[in-house]
Amino acid sequence: MNEHEADAAGRPGAAVADERTLRALDFGVILDALAEGTVTAMGRAAALALRPSADLDGVRDALAETAEAVGLAAEAEIPVRGARDLDALAGRAAAGGLLEPMELLDVRQTLEVTRLVGGFFRARVGRAPRLAERAGMLTVLADLEDAIARSIDDRGAMRDGASAELRRIRDELRDADRRLREALERVLRDPVASRYLQEAIITTRGERYVVPVKAEHRHQFQGLVHDTSASGATLFMEPLAAVPLGNRRRELAAAEREEILRILRRLSEAVGAAAGAIRRNGEILGALDVAAAKAALAGRLRAEAPLVRDDGVLRLLAARHPLLALARGHDAVVPIDVTLGDGFTTLVITGPNTGGKTVALKTIGLLALMTQAGLFLPAAAGSGLPVYAQVHADVGDEQSVAQNLSTFSSHMTAIVGMLRRAAPPALVLLDEVGAGTDPAEGVALARAIIEALHRRGLHTVVTTHYNELKMLASAEPGIENASVEFDVETLQPTFRLRVGLPGRSNALVIAERLGLDVEIVAAARGHLAPEQAAIEQVLADLTRDRLAAERERAQAAEARQAAAEVRQRLLAEVEQLRAQRRRLLAEARRAGETIVEETRRRLDAVMAEVRAARTEEAVRRARAHLREVIEALPSEPPPVPPGDPVDRVEPGQAVFVTTLGRPAVVRGLPDGRDEVEVEVGALRVRVPRASLRQTGVPASPRGAEPAGVDVPAGPAVPLSIDVRGATADEALLEVDRYLDDAVRARLPHVTVIHGKGTGALRRALHEFLRGHPHVRAFRLGERGEGEGGATVITLAL
């Protein structure tokens, strides 16, 4: 299969465009941008190998998968990060090769990712049915994953429990080490032997335990020489008493190596037996990675899903060239509207050589290829394209001075190939057709080529600066003119595409603006053929009338929009006033009921006191209490509330209560109903906090309760953060922000998931944590906590 013979989902299929067309339309640059969003080697390779499909259902399925990935991107990342490309490794294992421990760890990690991806999509089958169906084809190899995990630890060392025989050998080996060290330590403690030693230490040479002996005592010390120091003054000797123990230890070490090799062979054979499933899993994980990258690219381009039309109509609304949008930003690129297949199938874009025509041409072609590759488009919703069986493009460098015979021959060779192969439904794009040769012959040739393509019913877009080709639209049904607008004041193209309006060359206007003598310009106009001058005048009048009509339409649209905005704003303000009136009435009603209830309670208390005492002094106190109650009641309509609403309430604070129309003093903090106890004269009542206004009088310390400091609660903070796949700098920045959030949320312990890999990320993280002010302690995870792939942090709260 050729590299370009793959459809939008990565499956084999007919080539929609040859490599020349893909290169001319910069499709490879789009694939590079797509590959930047992948997180696995398989995904990157699949992204770079992506090609447009001519299958209608396949294109729709690919776009539907992209739509599902876009929806998932707002919720969670598809967990393919960490999967390794195991193709070569699985092939070697299938051929009987022995895998190294670190390679087996790559297998285990990829099998773990495969299992997690399957679970991820099983939980989201309703939201992403197509991607879930693809993920459902993954083969979970849990037994192989567990076998590797039981045998090899996260550092690549063989575990004691990898086999019963290995555990027995290592137990004996540890015992042999212990007895050997004890024998050597006895030599170090021996008063006679110790006099012959340079130092009282035990070291190793060639897997033998030795002690450093002074060279001059070589014959007094009983032992075997295994090494000599550089100076020759020290001999590293194995005491004779330790030789049998050393021999036994070497035998056990050899047995350990043999058993490890046997375990590695067993695991390698298991990987080889599953090689087919592992390779298929890699392809599926790569495809899911590409789907996630498509969603990421759609976000960067602010792209929308195109409609796949079966009526043969291409309609692009507010379409932007994607590479310009990536390089300059979405809003910096002038959008274009283009239609083909609805009233006309051939579009002739004319105008001066300013680059705008080529950008429009390449935008059309590139968006067609992107649609058929399952990519979203930087175009407005409602844009749609047919599925073309073929896309042909010949785009030359119209700014180049090297328009010689070789360039012309190259373009003609490409056009000849198109004419031989192109058949509906096909899109043909020709830039500066007929250029590079004698103008008269170039015009004749260009016209004949355009007419031939048009007669075949192909969707054709051509650019040219030949005025003679502008007349095709009036001579041939189904051919339409278009132009890229040019501002003669600034001498710059606006890049707006005007369909239905042919472009003017503007050569004489530009020359005059640049300072060419007016007499020379006038003479040039005099040299124009009468029919050419008439055409230019008609084009000028058409352009002026169309621009005026467009300005009027734009002004009318702006006026309608402004009127609609004013109406909406007024409606919102009326509704806001109504809501405020209802709220104030409700607050006043509640406050009045509160005052009535409080007054009734106070009066009942006074009457009870009078009935109980029946003395003159009690009557005087009752009258005084009644005066206080009466004075506390509002005697006139509430005045306009002074000051701004009260944001923070403190006991002792002087406020104005709008519902009572009286000043008051705060005596308590807001309760669960957001009501505040205030003192109005001799009364204490509860009123809504929204009815309080500032008075400019500071809070009084008398009777005030101590005010605390409220720390606003932040958003919910997860108990762990996953930084696998990030660079060290990116990961440390994320962890630093995460620790700040965790401390504010007062989490005692958190976990950072960094994976195992080479260990570089873990080392950088631990170095960072050692000096972090929020960290009290940290350790690697234990079983069930991610082990060496995670770090558990105790926070200093």
Secondary structure, DSSP 4 states (H G I P E B T S, - for coil): --TT-B-TTS-B---SS-HHHHHHTTHHHHHHHHHTT--SHHHHHHHHT------HHHHHHHHHHHHHHHHHHTT---S-TT----HHHHHHHHTTPPPPHHHHHHHHHHHHHHHHHHHHHHTTTTT-HHHHHHHTT----HHHHHHHHHHB-TTSPBPGGG-HHHHHHHHHHHHHHHHHHHHHHHHHH-TTGGGGBSSS--EEETTEEEEEEEGGGTTTS-EEEEEE-TTSSEEEEEEGGGHHHHHHHHHHHHHHHHHHHHHHHHHHHHHHHTHHHHHHHHHHHHHHHHHHHHHHHHHHHT-BPPEEESSS-EEEEEE--HHHHHHH-GGGSPPEEEEESSS-SEEEEE--SSSHHHHHHHHHHHHHHHHHTT--BSS-TT-EEE--SEEEEE---TT-S--SHHHHHHHHHHHHHHHHH--SSEEEEESSTT-SS-HHHHHHHHHHHHHHHHHTT-EEEEEE--GGGGGHHHHSTTEEEEEEEEETTTTEEEEEEEETSPPP--HHHHHHHTT--HHHHHHHHHHS-HHHHHHHHHHHHHHHHHHHHHHHHHHHHHHHHHHHHHHHHHHHHHHHHHHHHHHHHHHHHHHHHHHHHHHHHHHHHHHHHHHHH-SHHHHHHHHHHHHHHHHHS--SPPPPPPSPBPSS--TT-EEEETTTTEEEEE-S---TTSEEEEEETTEEEEEEGGGEEE-SPPPPSTTPPPP--PPPP-S---SEEE-TTS-HHHHHHHHHHHHHHHHHTT-SEEEEE---TTSHHHHHHHHHHHT-TTEEEEEE--TTTTGGGEEEEEE--
